């Protein structure tokens, strides 16, 4: 979520933005990463900081997988969850290619031109590129393999049905089919879930069009309904 835009739409909210292990200022040679452990740490952080507030958690991509795990681990903690572009079906073929692919591509990640190409596919704009590039340089090869392995092996647990949160499940129209199916799977576990597709967008709606994303989230939080600017998603039956 774009922080500047968030300030426009969520003026009365107290916002907490944690760095994930191995990202931002939470880096280091001995930092490891797992979705389960990160979800547990953020649940503990929210529990310590919430102070009776209504809890809304927004997660995108890897962060959305972590959010799903948080809902499974602590069903009572989160009141509203926005799960945006979460991969919830394992990719066995891609998993087998992670190590050789990273070995070949990792040196390229140090090149600005290659990082520019990557940033473009993720809708990272010029204003944010330098930070994106600097943080890319901080990540070591072992950690990258760990993050990708966690991402591509994650699956939706039946425990998700125990969560009491209200869900907004989103995906981009131009994302891979497995992302759309993952969104349909998640929406199918909840009568109180709303699933939407952002038209014309790939993997990265919070960056590609933060005003639209925040408008949809803000409207859903206020009324439980979503804007006519997005399409409804069909939920896969449980």
C-alpha positions in Angstrom: 0.0 0.0 0.0 1.4 3.4 -1.0 2.0 5.2 2.3 1.3 8.7 1.0 -2.0 7.6 -0.6 -2.9 5.6 2.6 -2.7 8.9 4.5 -5.4 10.4 2.3 -7.8 7.5 2.7 -7.1 6.2 6.2 -6.7 9.5 8.2 -8.1 8.1 11.4 -6.1 4.9 11.4 -3.0 4.0 13.3 -0.7 2.3 10.9 2.1 -0.3 11.6 4.4 -1.3 8.7 6.8 -4.0 9.7 9.9 -5.1 7.7 9.8 -8.8 6.8 12.9 -10.8 7.8 15.6 -10.3 5.2 13.9 -7.1 3.8 14.3 -3.4 4.4 16.3 -2.8 7.6 15.8 -6.4 8.9 18.7 -7.8 6.9 21.9 -9.6 7.8 24.1 -12.6 6.8 22.4 -14.9 9.3 18.8 -13.8 8.8 16.5 -16.7 7.8 12.9 -16.6 6.4 9.8 -18.7 6.9 6.2 -17.7 6.3 5.1 -19.6 9.5 7.7 -17.9 11.8 7.1 -14.5 10.3 3.4 -14.8 10.7 3.9 -15.8 14.3 6.2 -12.8 14.9 3.7 -10.3 13.4 0.8 -11.8 15.4 2.9 -11.2 18.5 3.7 -7.7 17.4 0.0 -6.8 16.8 -1.1 -8.4 20.0 1.4 -6.2 21.9 0.5 -3.0 20.0 -3.3 -3.3 19.3 -4.4 -2.0 22.7 -8.0 -2.8 22.1 -8.1 -1.3 18.6 -9.9 -3.0 15.7 -7.2 -4.7 13.7 -7.1 -4.4 9.9 -4.2 -6.2 8.1 -3.3 -5.7 4.4 -0.9 -8.1 2.7 0.4 -8.2 -0.8 2.1 -11.2 -2.6 4.5 -12.7 0.0 2.9 -10.5 2.6 -0.5 -11.9 1.6 0.7 -15.4 2.2 2.0 -14.4 5.6 -1.4 -12.8 6.3 -3.2 -16.0 5.4 -1.0 -17.9 7.9 -1.7 -15.3 10.5 -5.4 -15.9 10.1 -4.8 -19.6 10.6 -2.5 -19.2 13.6 -4.6 -16.7 15.5 -8.2 -16.8 14.3 -9.5 -14.2 16.8 -6.7 -11.5 16.3 -7.6 -9.9 13.0 -11.0 -8.2 12.4 -10.5 -7.3 8.7 -8.0 -8.9 6.3 -7.1 -7.7 2.8 -5.4 -10.6 1.0 -4.0 -9.2 -2.3 -2.4 -11.6 -4.9 -1.6 -14.5 -2.6 -0.2 -17.7 -4.1 -2.0 -20.5 -2.3 -1.3 -23.4 -4.5 2.2 -25.1 -4.6 4.2 -25.0 -7.8 6.2 -28.3 -7.8 7.8 -27.7 -11.3 8.9 -24.2 -10.4 10.2 -25.3 -7.0 12.7 -27.7 -8.8 14.0 -24.8 -10.8 14.6 -22.3 -8.0 18.2 -23.2 -7.2 19.5 -23.3 -10.7 17.5 -20.2 -11.7 18.8 -18.2 -8.8 22.4 -19.3 -9.5 22.1 -18.0 -13.0 20.1 -14.8 -12.3 21.6 -13.6 -9.0 24.7 -11.9 -10.5 22.3 -10.0 -12.8 20.3 -8.7 -9.9 23.4 -6.5 -9.0 23.1 -4.8 -12.4 21.0 -1.6 -12.5 19.5 -2.4 -15.9 18.3 -5.8 -14.9 16.9 -4.5 -11.6 15.1 -1.8 -13.7 13.5 -4.6 -15.8 12.4 -6.4 -12.6 11.1 -3.2 -11.1 9.0 -2.5 -14.2 7.2 -5.9 -14.0 6.3 -5.1 -10.3 5.1 -1.5 -11.1 7.9 0.0 -9.0 8.1 3.6 -10.2 11.1 5.9 -10.6 10.5 7.5 -7.2 10.9 4.2 -5.4 13.5 2.5 -7.6 16.6 3.5 -5.7 15.2 2.0 -2.5 14.1 -1.1 -4.4 17.6 -1.4 -6.0 19.4 -0.8 -2.7 17.3 -3.5 -0.9 17.9 -5.9 -3.8 21.6 -5.5 -3.2 21.2 -6.4 0.5 19.7 -9.8 -0.2 22.0 -12.7 -0.3 21.6 -15.7 -2.5 20.8 -18.2 0.3 18.0 -15.9 1.6 16.5 -15.4 -1.9 16.3 -19.2 -2.4 14.6 -19.5 1.0 12.1 -16.8 0.2 11.2 -18.2 -3.2 11.0 -21.8 -1.8 8.6 -20.6 0.9 6.5 -18.6 -1.6 6.2 -21.4 -4.2 5.5 -24.2 -1.7 2.8 -22.5 0.4 -0.6 -24.0 0.4 -3.9 -23.0 2.0 -4.6 -24.8 5.3 -8.1 -25.9 6.3 -7.5 -24.0 9.5 -8.3 -20.8 7.6 -12.0 -21.7 8.1 -11.6 -21.1 11.8 -10.8 -17.4 11.3 -13.4 -14.8 12.4 -12.0 -12.1 10.1 -13.9 -10.5 7.3 -11.9 -10.9 4.1 -11.4 -8.8 1.0 -9.6 -11.1 -1.5 -8.1 -9.4 -4.6 -6.2 -10.3 -7.7 -5.1 -8.6 -10.9 -6.9 -9.5 -14.2 -3.5 -10.1 -15.9 -2.0 -12.3 -13.2 -1.2 -16.0 -13.9 -4.2 -18.4 -13.7 -2.9 -20.0 -10.6 -3.2 -16.6 -8.8 -6.8 -16.3 -9.8 -7.5 -19.9 -8.7 -5.8 -19.2 -5.4 -8.1 -16.2 -4.8 -11.1 -18.3 -5.7 -10.0 -21.0 -3.3 -9.6 -18.5 -0.4 -12.9 -16.7 -1.1 -14.6 -20.1 -1.1 -13.8 -20.7 2.5 -15.9 -17.7 3.8 -19.4 -16.6 3.5 -18.1 -13.2 4.7 -15.4 -12.9 2.0 -15.6 -10.5 -0.9 -13.5 -11.4 -3.9 -12.6 -8.8 -6.6 -10.5 -8.6 -9.8 -8.7 -5.4 -10.7 -9.1 -5.0 -14.5 -6.1 -4.5 -16.7 -3.5 -5.0 -13.9 -0.9 -7.7 -13.3 0.9 -8.6 -10.1 1.0 -5.3 -8.2 -2.2 -3.3 -7.9 -1.1 -1.4 -4.7 1.8 0.1 -6.7 0.2 0.2 -10.2 -2.8 2.2 -9.0 -2.6 3.0 -5.3 -5.5 5.4 -5.4 -7.9 2.8 -6.9 -6.6 0.1 -4.5 -7.0 2.3 -1.4 -10.4 3.6 -2.6 -11.6 0.0 -2.9 -10.2 -1.0 0.5 -11.5 2.1 2.2 -15.0 1.6 0.8 -15.1 -2.0 1.7 -14.0 -1.3 5.3 -16.7 1.3 5.6 -19.6 -0.4 4.0 -18.7 -4.0 3.3 -19.3 -3.4 -0.4 -16.8 -2.8 -3.2 -16.5 -0.2 -5.9 -18.0 -0.7 -9.4 -14.5 -0.1 -10.7 -13.6 -3.7 -10.0 -15.1 -7.0 -11.0 -16.4 -9.7 -8.7 -14.5 -13.0 -8.4 -16.2 -16.4 -8.4 -15.4 -18.5 -5.3 -14.3 -22.1 -5.7 -16.6 -24.3 -3.7 -15.1 -25.8 -0.5 
